[in-house]
Amino acid sequence: MSKAPTDVSLPRTTRGKRPVFFDDPSIDQMMTFLIELTTEVAVLRERLDTVERLLDAGIPVTREAIEAYQPQPTVDAERNAWRDAYLKRVFRMHPTAAVPASDPAHGSST
């Protein structure tokens, strides 16, 4: 007999070293924090959307109703579009200000 998904036990620790992407470990920590926070905001936004849709449908809002909610394909498409736009906003590349080589505050190449 197979276990239900809620009965699965996952290890609490990872094996091996954490991946390193930047020369400065604090940048890796900040990126991890940013990704985790971004994920939490996206999850909260989706749950709030579920609550709003339950209210619009006149369904009492309970934990069970939120967990049991199955969005229609159009709702999934709306949520996916929001998530894509959100991730693009959060992770867009910000242009760096060009610093003239002769700027004494930032070193000089001359």
C-alpha positions as CSV (number, residue, x, y, z in Angstrom):
1,M,0.0,0.0,0.0
2,S,1.5,3.4,-1.0
3,K,1.7,6.3,1.4
4,A,-0.4,9.4,1.0
5,P,1.6,12.5,0.0
6,T,1.2,13.9,3.5
7,D,2.8,10.8,5.0
8,V,6.1,11.3,3.2
9,S,9.0,12.3,5.4
10,L,11.7,14.4,3.8
11,P,15.2,14.9,5.3
12,R,15.6,18.2,7.2
13,T,19.3,18.6,6.2
14,T,21.0,18.7,2.8
15,R,24.1,16.8,1.9
16,G,27.1,18.4,0.5
17,K,28.1,22.1,0.3
18,R,25.7,24.8,-0.7
19,P,26.1,26.0,-4.2
20,V,28.2,29.2,-4.6
21,F,27.3,31.7,-7.3
22,F,29.1,34.9,-6.3
23,D,32.5,35.7,-5.0
24,D,31.1,37.3,-1.9
25,P,29.1,34.8,0.3
26,S,26.9,37.6,1.6
27,I,25.6,38.2,-1.9
28,D,24.6,34.5,-2.0
29,Q,22.8,34.9,1.3
30,M,21.0,38.0,0.1
31,M,19.9,36.2,-3.1
32,T,18.7,33.2,-1.1
33,F,16.7,35.6,1.1
34,L,15.3,37.4,-1.9
35,I,14.2,34.2,-3.6
36,E,12.6,32.8,-0.4
37,L,10.7,36.1,0.3
38,T,9.6,36.3,-3.4
39,T,8.2,32.8,-3.2
40,E,6.3,33.6,0.0
41,V,4.8,36.7,-1.4
42,A,3.6,34.8,-4.5
43,V,2.1,32.1,-2.4
44,L,0.3,34.6,-0.2
45,R,-1.0,36.4,-3.3
46,E,-2.4,33.2,-4.7
47,R,-4.1,32.3,-1.4
48,L,-5.6,35.8,-1.2
49,D,-6.9,35.4,-4.7
50,T,-8.5,32.2,-3.6
51,V,-10.2,33.9,-0.7
52,E,-11.5,36.7,-2.9
53,R,-12.9,34.2,-5.4
54,L,-14.6,32.2,-2.6
55,L,-16.1,35.4,-1.3
56,D,-17.3,36.4,-4.8
57,A,-18.9,33.0,-5.2
58,G,-20.7,33.3,-1.8
59,I,-18.8,30.4,-0.4
60,P,-17.9,30.6,3.3
61,V,-14.1,31.1,3.7
62,T,-12.6,28.3,5.8
63,R,-9.2,26.7,5.7
64,E,-10.9,23.6,4.2
65,A,-12.5,25.7,1.5
66,I,-9.2,27.4,0.7
67,E,-7.3,24.1,0.5
68,A,-10.0,22.4,-1.5
69,Y,-10.3,25.2,-4.1
70,Q,-9.6,24.0,-7.6
71,P,-9.1,27.0,-10.0
72,Q,-10.6,26.9,-13.5
73,P,-8.1,27.0,-16.4
74,T,-8.9,30.7,-16.9
75,V,-8.0,31.4,-13.3
76,D,-4.8,29.4,-13.7
77,A,-3.9,31.4,-16.8
78,E,-4.5,34.7,-14.9
79,R,-2.4,33.6,-12.0
80,N,0.4,32.4,-14.3
81,A,0.4,35.7,-16.1
82,W,0.5,37.6,-12.8
83,R,3.4,35.4,-11.5
84,D,5.4,35.9,-14.7
85,A,5.0,39.6,-14.5
86,Y,5.8,39.6,-10.8
87,L,9.0,37.6,-11.3
88,K,10.1,39.8,-14.2
89,R,9.6,42.9,-12.0
90,V,11.5,41.4,-9.0
91,F,14.4,39.9,-10.9
92,R,14.8,42.5,-13.7
93,M,18.3,43.6,-14.3
94,H,18.9,47.1,-13.0
95,P,21.4,49.1,-15.2
96,T,24.5,50.1,-13.3
97,A,25.4,53.7,-13.5
98,A,28.5,54.2,-15.6
99,V,31.3,55.7,-13.5
100,P,33.7,57.8,-15.5
101,A,37.3,56.5,-15.3
102,S,38.5,59.9,-14.0
103,D,36.1,60.0,-11.1
104,P,38.4,60.3,-8.0
105,A,35.7,58.8,-5.7
106,H,35.7,55.5,-7.6
107,G,39.4,55.3,-8.4
108,S,41.2,56.5,-11.4
109,S,42.7,54.6,-14.2
110,T,45.1,57.4,-15.1
